Amino acid sequence: MCGLAAWIGKTPVRPERVKLLFEHIAYRGRDAAGMAMYADGFWWIAKEFGPVTKPETMAAMLATVARIKPTGVLLHVRAATHGSPRREVNNHPIAGDHSICMHNGVVSLPEKFTATGDTDTEQMVRAIEAYGIADGLGMTRGSFAIMRVDLSDPREVQIVRNSGSPLQYFRGKRARMWASTPFKIGQKYSQSVPVGQLTVIDVRTLEQGQTWLGALRAEIAPVQLSWANRYESVPCQACGFTTRSASRLCLSCEMKEVI
């Protein structure tokens, strides 16, 4: 089990917003954390070994956000199943020859691809690059929710999941948000991303389209890691909604004025 989150907006995202998103998904992975950030036509990558809740790790991530000033951020916390998190190449974002990808789940493929790291995610990344996203995911077995950028068109982010991995979505007037864990903004709750629906969003304009890729059902169960049970939910001290944030405020109470 890993965790995904994303913010794509019309103005640069403030570091404190990134902190809240990381805290929201931190319980899902303590082996490593990573970001992909879009600013001025380029994607920037940052990775850190260990839990993102470690003060120095969070400080390094937020300092990078403050320096880059991205309008789009893709976040990942890793619970390693394949490949040591001490090798940076195994931590997300995973890079292919012309793409970057973040993945929650466990997968296998019938074909073995040449790779620089040891992860199942990189094998999926290579399959997508070789056969296209529809056929690459069609040959993928297991559980996945992915956020992907094909660097031949860096303006577009591709987001899709199958039935084995959760992913939630919220569409606001000034930003779009995704997270592996449900959340609410104001009085509105996030919605589950439909299984097999490929969403492509333009990070400059927030325009998005959907393509149906099929059922994409998981054929193996995702790995369950026992340490995740130690991170219990608590009620938001402002509204009572479930949160895992260290601030004990849910995303709704922290973010409603900007979404």
Backbone bond lengths (Angstrom), bond angles and torsions (degrees), N, CA, C in turn:
res aa  C-N    CA-C-N  psi(-1)  N-CA   C-N-CA  omega(-1)  CA-C   N-CA-C  phi
1 M - - - 1.465 - - 1.522 109.74 -
2 C 1.322 116.27 121.78 1.461 122.60 171.96 1.524 108.32 -116.40
3 G 1.297 117.77 -178.66 1.449 121.65 178.85 1.512 111.66 -132.37
4 L 1.327 115.63 138.95 1.455 122.76 176.87 1.523 109.84 -118.95
5 A 1.323 116.24 148.90 1.456 122.07 169.99 1.529 107.40 -154.51
6 A 1.314 116.09 156.28 1.464 120.10 179.01 1.517 109.86 -154.19
7 W 1.315 114.46 149.38 1.465 123.41 172.89 1.524 106.51 -135.66
8 I 1.312 116.43 123.41 1.463 121.72 174.94 1.516 106.81 -128.76
9 G 1.337 116.90 116.82 1.454 120.22 -173.14 1.521 113.34 -135.63
10 K 1.319 114.91 -178.99 1.459 121.42 -178.52 1.521 112.90 -87.81
11 T 1.323 116.48 -15.77 1.467 121.46 178.80 1.523 108.55 -131.41
12 P 1.324 118.61 161.50 1.463 120.47 -179.95 1.526 112.17 -56.49
13 V 1.311 115.46 137.15 1.458 120.65 178.92 1.525 109.16 -78.68
14 R 1.321 115.71 135.70 1.462 120.69 -179.80 1.520 110.56 -77.02
15 P 1.324 118.44 145.29 1.471 120.77 -179.05 1.522 113.76 -53.87
16 E 1.329 117.67 -36.03 1.458 118.91 -178.42 1.531 111.71 -65.90
17 R 1.345 117.63 -27.42 1.462 120.55 175.86 1.526 110.11 -70.23
18 V 1.317 116.34 -40.22 1.464 120.44 177.14 1.528 109.81 -63.22
19 K 1.312 116.53 -39.88 1.467 120.83 177.96 1.527 110.83 -58.97
20 L 1.323 116.80 -43.74 1.461 120.71 179.88 1.523 111.54 -63.83
21 L 1.331 116.48 -41.92 1.462 119.50 178.82 1.523 111.26 -64.89
22 F 1.321 116.74 -43.27 1.464 119.63 177.22 1.533 110.64 -60.99
23 E 1.323 116.94 -44.33 1.465 119.98 179.86 1.528 111.36 -63.14
24 H 1.324 116.31 -32.54 1.467 120.67 -178.56 1.531 111.47 -65.88
25 I 1.329 117.71 -32.49 1.469 120.93 -176.81 1.523 113.07 -109.62
26 A 1.336 118.18 -0.92 1.469 121.42 -171.10 1.523 112.96 -57.70
27 Y 1.329 117.99 -33.11 1.463 121.01 -177.46 1.530 112.23 -65.03
28 R 1.339 117.31 -16.34 1.460 120.79 -175.59 1.525 113.72 -84.03
29 G 1.317 118.55 -9.22 1.459 119.98 179.75 1.516 111.80 -169.62
30 R 1.338 116.14 128.55 1.463 120.40 -176.93 1.526 112.69 -121.06
31 D 1.332 117.53 7.24 1.470 119.66 -177.08 1.524 113.06 -86.16
32 A 1.317 117.58 -31.24 1.466 121.41 -179.64 1.519 108.72 -166.69
33 A 1.317 115.65 164.30 1.463 121.65 176.60 1.523 108.76 -140.00
34 G 1.330 115.64 150.25 1.459 119.16 -179.07 1.510 112.30 -152.23
35 M 1.331 115.00 161.04 1.461 122.28 178.96 1.514 110.11 -139.26
36 A 1.319 115.65 147.45 1.461 122.58 163.39 1.521 105.95 -120.61
37 M 1.333 116.79 129.23 1.468 121.80 -173.35 1.522 110.15 -125.19
38 Y 1.336 116.22 131.44 1.459 121.29 179.68 1.521 109.98 -102.21
39 A 1.338 116.16 126.23 1.465 121.42 177.04 1.519 108.67 -153.71
40 D 1.322 116.51 128.10 1.469 122.79 172.72 1.524 112.66 55.99
41 G 1.325 116.49 39.87 1.454 120.59 174.50 1.516 115.27 86.21
42 F 1.339 118.01 1.83 1.460 121.46 -177.89 1.523 110.58 -125.31
43 W 1.346 115.43 153.92 1.455 121.96 171.74 1.518 109.36 -105.67
44 W 1.323 115.86 130.62 1.455 123.29 178.37 1.527 108.50 -112.43
45 I 1.321 117.00 142.75 1.460 121.93 -176.39 1.525 110.32 -119.67
46 A 1.333 115.51 138.97 1.473 121.82 174.27 1.518 108.10 -136.91
47 K 1.338 116.86 137.34 1.463 122.63 178.21 1.520 109.41 -135.60
48 E 1.334 115.63 146.79 1.453 121.50 176.51 1.521 108.97 -139.41
49 F 1.321 117.26 136.71 1.459 122.25 175.39 1.527 109.45 -77.54
50 G 1.338 116.30 140.63 1.451 121.32 176.25 1.519 112.82 95.45
51 P 1.330 117.03 178.31 1.467 121.03 -176.10 1.525 112.19 -68.69
52 V 1.321 115.51 140.67 1.457 119.60 -179.64 1.528 111.07 -70.09
53 T 1.324 117.89 -18.49 1.461 120.94 178.87 1.525 112.06 -75.91
54 K 1.328 118.43 -11.17 1.458 120.92 174.42 1.526 108.12 -63.53
55 P 1.324 119.64 127.08 1.468 121.25 -171.50 1.519 114.66 -52.60
56 E 1.330 118.05 -43.63 1.457 119.39 -178.07 1.528 112.24 -70.03
57 T 1.349 116.44 -30.68 1.462 119.98 177.08 1.516 110.41 -68.82
58 M 1.331 116.75 -48.16 1.460 120.40 178.68 1.526 110.48 -61.75
59 A 1.322 117.77 -41.47 1.467 120.84 -179.78 1.517 111.31 -61.67
60 A 1.338 117.08 -40.62 1.463 120.42 179.43 1.521 110.81 -65.53
61 M 1.323 116.84 -42.03 1.466 120.59 179.11 1.532 111.17 -63.08
62 L 1.322 116.31 -47.01 1.462 119.77 -176.61 1.520 111.97 -69.32
63 A 1.326 117.80 -32.47 1.464 120.74 175.82 1.523 110.26 -64.37
64 T 1.325 116.70 -37.43 1.459 120.64 177.91 1.522 110.58 -66.33
65 V 1.327 116.93 -42.62 1.470 120.47 177.21 1.524 110.62 -60.94
66 A 1.319 117.43 -43.31 1.471 121.35 179.81 1.530 111.14 -62.24
67 R 1.319 116.19 -35.28 1.469 120.02 -178.59 1.530 112.09 -76.88
68 I 1.340 117.19 -41.78 1.465 121.79 -175.93 1.527 111.90 -78.14
69 K 1.342 116.91 -35.37 1.479 123.39 -176.50 1.541 111.44 56.67
70 P 1.319 117.46 58.35 1.471 120.06 -177.09 1.522 112.53 -77.40
71 T 1.320 115.65 150.61 1.463 120.87 170.79 1.526 110.78 -94.53
72 G 1.322 116.61 -12.86 1.457 121.46 175.55 1.518 110.25 -134.71
73 V 1.329 117.09 134.09 1.467 121.30 176.02 1.520 108.92 -134.05
74 L 1.322 116.42 134.82 1.451 123.80 172.76 1.530 106.42 -113.82
75 L 1.320 117.64 127.72 1.460 122.06 -173.25 1.527 110.82 -118.96
76 H 1.328 115.61 148.98 1.456 121.11 179.89 1.519 109.98 -145.47
77 V 1.329 116.67 136.32 1.459 121.97 167.50 1.521 106.62 -119.58
78 R 1.334 116.21 136.25 1.463 120.07 -168.53 1.526 112.76 -110.17
79 A 1.325 115.24 131.74 1.461 123.52 165.00 1.524 105.47 -111.03
80 A 1.309 117.23 101.41 1.467 122.43 -167.99 1.524 111.79 -66.77
81 T 1.335 116.15 132.63 1.462 122.81 172.41 1.526 111.14 -120.50
82 H 1.331 117.78 -31.87 1.463 122.95 177.73 1.528 107.72 -132.35
83 G 1.306 117.65 122.30 1.459 120.32 175.87 1.512 113.11 90.44
84 S 1.319 116.60 132.24 1.451 121.39 -178.13 1.524 111.75 -66.60
85 P 1.340 117.61 133.45 1.466 119.77 175.79 1.527 112.89 -70.10
86 R 1.327 117.25 -9.15 1.466 119.79 176.15 1.526 111.62 -76.05
87 R 1.323 117.14 -13.95 1.466 121.36 171.72 1.532 107.66 -94.47
88 E 1.314 117.11 114.20 1.466 120.88 -174.72 1.514 112.28 -57.36
89 V 1.335 117.22 -32.43 1.462 121.14 -177.28 1.530 111.32 -64.21
90 N 1.333 116.89 -21.09 1.465 120.38 179.61 1.523 113.23 -85.26
91 N 1.320 118.04 -11.04 1.457 121.58 -177.38 1.523 110.94 -95.22
92 H 1.310 115.43 154.33 1.458 121.17 -173.30 1.531 110.68 -89.40
93 P 1.340 116.18 147.86 1.457 129.94 5.57 1.528 112.55 -67.01
94 I 1.337 115.97 138.65 1.457 122.71 174.63 1.522 107.97 -88.04
95 A 1.325 116.38 130.90 1.467 121.38 -178.53 1.521 110.81 -100.85
96 G 1.325 115.80 135.15 1.452 121.80 168.70 1.518 109.05 -101.62
97 D 1.313 116.37 -155.46 1.463 119.80 178.05 1.522 112.00 -74.30
98 H 1.340 116.61 -33.41 1.469 119.38 -178.92 1.530 111.22 -146.34
99 S 1.315 116.63 32.49 1.465 119.41 178.97 1.521 109.71 -155.93
100 I 1.336 114.70 161.82 1.461 122.02 170.93 1.521 107.48 -127.44
101 C 1.322 116.47 148.96 1.460 119.73 -173.42 1.518 110.06 -149.88
102 M 1.334 115.87 143.54 1.456 123.38 170.21 1.523 107.75 -119.67
103 H 1.326 116.26 142.40 1.466 120.98 -169.46 1.523 110.21 -141.79
104 N 1.304 115.96 136.36 1.458 122.84 167.85 1.516 107.78 -116.49
105 G 1.334 116.31 120.29 1.455 120.30 178.53 1.513 111.24 141.34
106 V 1.317 115.89 -171.77 1.463 123.56 177.86 1.523 107.26 -135.73
107 V 1.336 117.46 127.31 1.462 120.78 -174.63 1.527 111.30 -132.63
108 S 1.324 114.58 164.31 1.462 122.45 170.59 1.516 107.60 -141.98
109 L 1.331 115.83 155.92 1.460 121.53 -179.95 1.521 109.70 -132.60
110 P 1.332 116.94 150.42 1.462 120.03 -179.40 1.520 113.26 -74.57
111 E 1.312 116.92 -15.43 1.460 122.09 -178.53 1.519 109.48 -115.88
112 K 1.332 116.68 140.38 1.462 121.77 179.17 1.521 109.15 -97.44
113 F 1.339 116.26 126.07 1.457 121.62 -178.48 1.524 110.00 -107.70
114 T 1.318 115.82 147.88 1.459 121.11 174.41 1.524 108.75 -66.09
115 A 1.332 116.81 130.23 1.454 120.62 -174.22 1.520 110.44 -139.53
116 T 1.322 115.63 160.32 1.464 121.20 177.10 1.515 111.91 -92.79
117 G 1.340 117.02 -21.55 1.456 121.87 179.69 1.515 111.43 -117.05
118 D 1.339 115.50 -165.29 1.460 121.61 -172.65 1.529 113.09 -117.97
119 T 1.318 118.68 13.43 1.459 120.08 -169.69 1.522 112.94 -96.27
120 D 1.332 114.11 153.93 1.459 120.53 171.46 1.526 110.38 -65.95
121 T 1.333 116.57 -31.74 1.464 119.87 179.22 1.520 111.33 -60.79
122 E 1.318 117.56 -43.49 1.460 118.87 -179.11 1.527 111.23 -64.64
123 Q 1.326 117.62 -34.78 1.460 119.39 176.02 1.528 110.58 -61.45
124 M 1.332 117.43 -40.78 1.463 121.25 176.75 1.526 111.07 -65.83
125 V 1.341 116.78 -41.58 1.457 121.21 178.08 1.525 110.12 -58.55
126 R 1.342 116.94 -44.45 1.465 121.25 -179.82 1.528 111.22 -66.12
127 A 1.325 117.32 -36.95 1.459 120.45 178.35 1.527 111.24 -64.99
128 I 1.336 116.73 -41.61 1.468 120.42 178.73 1.528 110.11 -64.50
129 E 1.343 116.84 -42.27 1.461 119.37 178.99 1.523 111.66 -64.80
130 A 1.325 116.76 -34.27 1.465 120.34 -177.77 1.523 112.84 -77.83
131 Y 1.342 117.56 -37.07 1.464 120.69 -170.35 1.528 114.49 -120.19
132 G 1.342 117.83 -3.12 1.455 120.30 -174.61 1.514 110.41 91.62
133 I 1.318 115.71 160.75 1.471 118.58 -171.69 1.522 112.22 -68.06
134 A 1.342 118.66 -37.81 1.459 120.03 -178.52 1.522 111.45 -67.16
135 D 1.335 117.49 -50.48 1.460 120.78 -178.45 1.526 111.45 -73.22
136 G 1.349 116.70 -36.12 1.460 119.09 178.43 1.508 112.35 -62.40
137 L 1.327 117.06 -44.12 1.464 119.99 177.11 1.521 111.13 -73.37
138 G 1.331 116.65 -29.73 1.455 120.01 178.88 1.522 112.81 -63.15
139 M 1.344 117.01 -30.07 1.463 120.31 178.97 1.526 112.29 -91.88
140 T 1.326 117.15 -2.97 1.461 122.11 -178.54 1.520 110.04 -84.21
141 R 1.322 116.06 130.24 1.462 121.68 177.03 1.524 109.02 -110.78
142 G 1.317 116.20 138.66 1.448 119.86 179.97 1.514 111.59 124.74
143 S 1.316 115.88 -156.95 1.459 121.94 -176.34 1.521 109.66 -113.67
144 F 1.323 116.09 135.09 1.462 117.87 177.95 1.522 112.37 -155.35
145 A 1.318 114.23 142.21 1.463 124.32 159.29 1.514 104.25 -129.53
146 I 1.330 117.30 128.77 1.455 119.58 -175.16 1.519 111.25 -130.60
147 M 1.335 114.15 150.77 1.459 123.31 168.15 1.523 105.33 -124.08
148 R 1.327 117.33 123.22 1.457 121.48 -168.32 1.520 110.62 -136.31
149 V 1.339 115.57 145.94 1.460 122.26 173.87 1.521 108.21 -126.95
150 D 1.322 116.45 122.25 1.459 121.32 170.61 1.524 106.47 -87.11
151 L 1.318 116.68 115.21 1.464 120.42 -171.87 1.520 113.66 -71.47
152 S 1.337 117.26 -5.47 1.465 119.09 171.11 1.528 111.10 -70.98
153 D 1.330 116.87 -20.08 1.466 122.83 172.95 1.518 107.69 -140.95
154 P 1.324 117.68 80.26 1.464 120.93 -172.31 1.517 114.86 -68.57
155 R 1.321 117.96 -5.33 1.460 120.03 179.18 1.521 112.20 -75.95
156 E 1.327 117.65 -18.05 1.457 120.91 -171.62 1.533 112.19 -109.47
157 V 1.334 114.38 135.18 1.463 121.50 173.59 1.526 107.65 -110.77
158 Q 1.326 116.35 131.50 1.461 122.64 178.33 1.525 109.03 -104.12
159 I 1.325 116.12 131.66 1.466 121.99 -177.70 1.518 108.79 -133.22
160 V 1.338 116.21 128.32 1.469 120.20 -179.44 1.520 108.97 -157.82
161 R 1.317 116.82 154.50 1.460 122.03 175.81 1.521 110.12 -142.31
162 N 1.339 115.19 161.33 1.455 119.54 168.65 1.518 109.15 -109.74
163 S 1.333 116.35 -172.38 1.466 119.69 -171.78 1.524 113.67 -72.59
164 G 1.336 117.91 -7.95 1.453 120.17 -176.61 1.510 116.11 -91.72
165 S 1.332 118.50 -11.14 1.467 121.39 -175.72 1.523 110.48 -132.91
166 P 1.336 117.56 133.52 1.465 120.35 -178.61 1.525 112.04 -79.72
167 L 1.321 116.27 153.02 1.460 122.24 170.79 1.517 108.27 -160.40
168 Q 1.325 115.98 129.51 1.460 123.47 -178.64 1.524 110.49 -110.18
169 Y 1.344 115.49 155.23 1.466 121.19 -174.02 1.520 109.86 -139.72
170 F 1.343 115.45 143.69 1.462 121.18 174.05 1.522 108.74 -138.35
171 R 1.324 116.23 130.46 1.467 121.60 179.60 1.519 109.40 -109.94
172 G 1.343 115.89 112.35 1.452 121.62 176.63 1.519 111.11 -106.31
173 K 1.311 116.47 176.04 1.461 120.50 -178.88 1.526 112.05 -71.48
174 R 1.328 116.41 -31.69 1.466 120.21 -174.70 1.521 113.90 -116.03
175 A 1.325 117.02 -2.09 1.460 119.60 -179.10 1.517 109.83 -162.16
176 R 1.334 115.20 160.04 1.460 123.47 172.06 1.527 107.03 -118.72
177 M 1.335 116.11 142.94 1.458 120.45 -178.88 1.522 110.20 -133.68
178 W 1.330 115.29 146.88 1.459 122.65 173.46 1.525 108.14 -134.28
179 A 1.330 116.98 153.61 1.465 121.43 173.52 1.520 109.07 -162.66
180 S 1.334 115.54 150.16 1.456 119.81 176.97 1.515 111.95 -67.60
181 T 1.324 117.15 -26.79 1.462 123.46 -176.51 1.528 110.11 -107.10
182 P 1.333 119.47 135.95 1.468 121.29 -179.20 1.527 112.26 -56.78
183 F 1.333 115.50 151.85 1.458 121.73 179.16 1.519 108.75 -152.79
184 K 1.316 116.87 171.73 1.459 120.62 173.54 1.515 109.61 -138.34
185 I 1.320 115.71 150.76 1.463 123.30 177.00 1.515 106.88 -123.60
186 G 1.326 117.24 121.50 1.458 119.55 -173.29 1.521 109.13 62.86
187 Q 1.319 116.62 -125.52 1.461 121.36 178.35 1.524 112.14 -102.97
188 K 1.332 117.48 8.21 1.462 120.96 -177.03 1.526 110.34 -106.66
189 Y 1.323 115.71 136.99 1.445 121.95 -179.68 1.529 110.56 -95.88
190 S 1.324 114.73 151.35 1.459 119.41 174.35 1.524 109.84 -65.76
191 Q 1.324 114.99 157.72 1.458 122.04 -179.92 1.525 109.58 -115.79
192 S 1.320 116.55 148.53 1.454 120.88 177.96 1.526 110.30 -71.73
193 V 1.327 116.73 133.16 1.461 120.89 174.81 1.525 108.14 -66.27
194 P 1.335 118.98 126.96 1.469 120.37 -179.02 1.531 111.97 -60.33
195 V 1.317 116.05 138.81 1.456 121.34 178.10 1.534 109.92 -62.57
196 G 1.337 115.83 130.53 1.457 120.46 176.88 1.510 115.72 82.59
197 Q 1.334 117.76 -0.21 1.469 120.89 178.69 1.522 109.66 -92.84
198 L 1.322 116.79 113.29 1.461 122.19 176.41 1.521 108.99 -84.14
199 T 1.323 116.48 116.96 1.455 122.20 175.14 1.520 109.12 -99.27
200 V 1.323 116.54 130.21 1.459 122.39 175.52 1.520 107.32 -119.17
201 I 1.338 116.54 117.61 1.464 120.86 -176.89 1.521 110.03 -117.84
202 D 1.328 116.02 135.59 1.457 123.14 176.45 1.526 108.02 -82.89
203 V 1.324 117.37 117.98 1.461 120.39 -174.48 1.526 112.56 -71.28
204 R 1.325 118.29 -13.15 1.465 119.96 179.24 1.519 112.07 -88.74
205 T 1.338 117.02 -39.08 1.457 121.43 -171.95 1.524 113.77 -110.40
206 L 1.330 118.26 -13.17 1.456 125.75 -174.37 1.528 112.56 68.96
207 E 1.338 117.35 7.26 1.457 119.53 173.85 1.522 109.37 -68.66
208 Q 1.331 116.04 141.21 1.453 118.56 -178.06 1.516 111.26 -143.68
209 G 1.318 114.50 155.00 1.452 121.54 177.10 1.514 109.48 -136.65
210 Q 1.329 115.90 161.77 1.456 121.30 -179.37 1.528 110.22 -125.22
211 T 1.308 115.86 144.76 1.455 123.45 174.84 1.517 108.43 -131.63
212 W 1.329 117.77 134.73 1.452 121.89 -179.76 1.521 109.47 -85.26
213 L 1.329 116.94 120.12 1.461 121.53 -179.53 1.524 112.48 -99.35
214 G 1.315 118.56 -5.94 1.456 120.69 -177.90 1.512 111.50 112.89
215 A 1.330 115.90 -175.55 1.458 121.04 -172.63 1.527 112.29 -67.38
216 L 1.338 118.40 -37.71 1.467 123.12 178.44 1.526 111.53 49.38
217 R 1.314 116.67 50.91 1.467 120.15 -177.83 1.527 111.32 -77.96
218 A 1.315 114.98 142.75 1.461 120.54 176.82 1.529 109.36 -71.97
219 E 1.338 116.46 138.11 1.459 120.86 179.87 1.518 112.78 -112.07
220 I 1.329 117.70 -3.73 1.463 121.16 171.01 1.524 107.16 -133.88
221 A 1.315 115.98 152.98 1.465 119.81 -178.36 1.520 109.98 -77.61
222 P 1.331 118.46 141.73 1.461 119.97 175.47 1.516 111.68 -66.13
223 V 1.320 116.46 151.31 1.457 121.93 178.71 1.523 109.69 -71.41
224 Q 1.309 116.97 134.52 1.455 121.80 176.59 1.528 109.36 -105.12
225 L 1.312 118.12 128.63 1.458 122.31 -176.70 1.530 109.59 -109.02
226 S 1.329 116.32 127.18 1.453 120.71 -169.72 1.519 113.58 -66.20
227 W 1.356 117.40 -28.90 1.462 118.03 -176.27 1.515 112.86 -64.08
228 A 1.345 117.86 -22.55 1.473 120.67 -177.92 1.524 111.05 -61.81
229 N 1.318 117.12 -26.11 1.456 119.68 -177.39 1.518 113.03 -69.32
230 R 1.318 117.55 -13.18 1.454 119.90 -179.61 1.533 112.32 -78.86
231 Y 1.327 116.92 -12.82 1.460 120.44 -175.27 1.524 108.61 -101.69
232 E 1.312 116.68 91.72 1.448 122.05 -171.65 1.528 111.12 -87.88
233 S 1.327 114.20 150.59 1.452 120.42 175.66 1.529 109.62 -75.10
234 V 1.318 115.50 150.79 1.457 121.66 174.81 1.527 107.75 -132.40
235 P 1.333 118.29 155.28 1.459 119.39 177.34 1.528 111.29 -74.93
236 C 1.324 116.45 140.93 1.461 121.31 174.15 1.527 108.84 -59.62
237 Q 1.322 117.28 132.09 1.459 120.02 -176.39 1.529 112.47 -74.39
238 A 1.351 116.74 -8.05 1.462 119.42 177.35 1.530 112.62 -98.07
239 C 1.360 116.97 -41.44 1.462 118.79 -173.89 1.526 114.01 -127.05
240 G 1.333 118.12 -12.32 1.452 120.60 177.46 1.506 115.30 92.66
241 F 1.356 117.92 -6.57 1.463 120.56 179.81 1.529 109.84 -69.99
242 T 1.330 116.82 148.01 1.458 121.49 -177.25 1.529 111.49 -62.92
243 T 1.330 115.89 135.44 1.463 120.85 177.51 1.524 109.12 -147.61
244 R 1.325 116.61 156.80 1.456 122.21 170.64 1.522 110.78 -117.69
245 S 1.313 117.20 10.09 1.455 121.49 -178.71 1.522 111.14 -67.29
246 A 1.340 116.04 141.44 1.463 120.37 177.81 1.527 111.55 -63.54
247 S 1.331 116.51 -24.90 1.463 120.45 179.37 1.526 112.31 -76.99
248 R 1.354 116.56 -10.45 1.458 123.45 -176.46 1.522 112.28 60.25
249 L 1.325 115.68 26.26 1.464 121.81 170.30 1.522 107.96 -119.21
250 C 1.329 117.82 137.53 1.454 120.38 -179.84 1.526 110.43 -77.12
251 L 1.326 116.13 168.41 1.460 120.26 179.40 1.519 111.49 -59.09
252 S 1.337 116.70 -32.79 1.460 120.10 179.67 1.521 111.62 -59.35
253 C 1.308 116.70 -50.60 1.464 120.37 -176.11 1.520 111.98 -72.35
254 E 1.316 117.65 -26.47 1.458 120.87 -179.51 1.527 112.57 -84.83
255 M 1.351 117.23 -30.47 1.458 119.72 -166.84 1.530 114.57 -118.77
256 K 1.304 120.11 -5.46 1.457 120.33 -169.01 1.522 113.55 -60.20
257 E 1.316 117.80 -25.90 1.466 118.72 -177.52 1.523 112.95 -79.23
258 V 1.345 118.21 -11.17 1.462 119.70 -177.21 1.508 113.64 -113.57
259 I 1.317 119.39 -9.14 1.444 121.72 -177.08 1.512 111.31 -101.48
